[in-house]
Amino acid sequence: MVLLEFAMSPTARPGESLSPYVARILDIIDGSGVTYQLTAMGTILEGEWDEVMAVVGDCFRALAADCPRIGMNLKMDWRAGSESRLRSKIDAVEEKLGRKLRT
């Protein structure tokens, strides 16, 4: 199972808000069927390698159609098994602290 966090945006759009491009990417992610969590600084995808990488590729191609330069930050954690970790990793830390965190 892969947890992949990424942020992608055009870099050659000075003075413009990036929210239209982020919305374009989120529409692709939301329609993909892959489990995800949106954060203020990126999006976390959870699934098998091929499916999450396909979503990242689809997002890239959607921007590349009219953006001459794209920046992306990506980090990934792969662990053998099929257990969902998107929430369980947070739950484990909260359990050790004995309280809920703002997530």
C-alpha positions in Angstrom: 0.0 0.0 0.0 1.3 3.4 -1.0 0.8 6.7 0.8 1.8 9.5 -1.6 1.7 13.2 -0.8 2.1 15.7 -3.7 1.6 19.3 -4.6 1.7 20.3 -8.3 1.2 23.7 -9.9 2.3 25.7 -12.9 5.4 27.9 -12.2 5.2 30.2 -15.2 2.0 32.0 -14.1 3.2 35.2 -12.3 0.7 37.2 -10.5 -2.1 34.7 -11.0 -3.9 32.7 -8.4 -3.1 29.0 -8.6 -6.5 27.9 -7.3 -8.0 27.3 -10.8 -5.1 24.8 -11.5 -5.4 23.2 -8.1 -9.2 22.8 -8.7 -8.4 21.1 -12.1 -6.2 18.6 -10.3 -8.6 18.0 -7.5 -11.4 17.2 -10.0 -9.2 14.5 -11.5 -8.3 13.1 -8.0 -11.9 13.1 -6.8 -13.1 11.3 -10.0 -10.3 8.7 -9.8 -11.8 6.6 -7.1 -8.5 6.6 -5.2 -8.7 7.3 -1.5 -7.4 10.8 -0.8 -7.1 13.6 1.8 -6.8 17.2 0.8 -4.6 19.4 3.0 -3.7 23.1 2.7 -0.3 22.3 1.2 -1.0 19.3 -0.9 -3.0 16.1 -1.3 -2.4 12.6 0.1 -3.3 9.6 -2.1 -3.6 6.1 -0.8 -3.7 2.9 -2.9 -1.6 0.6 -4.9 1.5 1.9 -6.7 0.1 1.8 -10.2 -3.2 3.5 -9.3 -1.7 6.4 -7.4 1.0 6.9 -10.0 -1.6 6.9 -12.7 -3.5 9.7 -10.8 -0.3 11.8 -10.5 0.3 11.3 -14.3 -3.2 12.3 -15.1 -2.9 15.5 -13.1 0.4 16.3 -14.8 -1.0 15.8 -18.3 -4.0 18.0 -17.4 -1.7 20.9 -16.5 0.8 20.3 -19.3 -1.9 20.9 -21.9 -1.7 24.6 -21.3 1.1 25.2 -18.7 4.7 25.4 -20.2 6.3 24.8 -16.8 5.1 22.7 -13.8 6.6 22.3 -10.4 5.8 19.3 -8.2 6.8 18.2 -4.7 6.2 14.5 -4.1 6.9 12.1 -1.2 5.9 8.5 -0.8 5.8 5.8 1.7 5.3 2.2 0.6 4.6 -0.6 3.0 3.8 -4.2 2.1 0.2 -5.2 2.9 -3.2 -3.8 2.1 -4.2 -2.1 5.4 -5.3 1.5 5.1 -2.8 3.8 6.8 -4.2 7.2 5.8 -6.0 7.5 9.2 -4.3 4.7 11.2 -1.0 6.5 11.3 -2.6 9.5 12.9 -4.6 7.3 15.2 -1.4 5.6 16.4 0.2 8.9 17.4 -3.0 10.1 19.1 -3.1 6.9 21.1 0.4 7.4 22.3 -0.3 11.0 23.3 -3.6 10.0 24.9 -5.5 12.8 23.1 -6.9 13.9 19.8 -4.9 16.2 17.6 -6.1 18.8 15.1 -5.9 17.0 11.8 
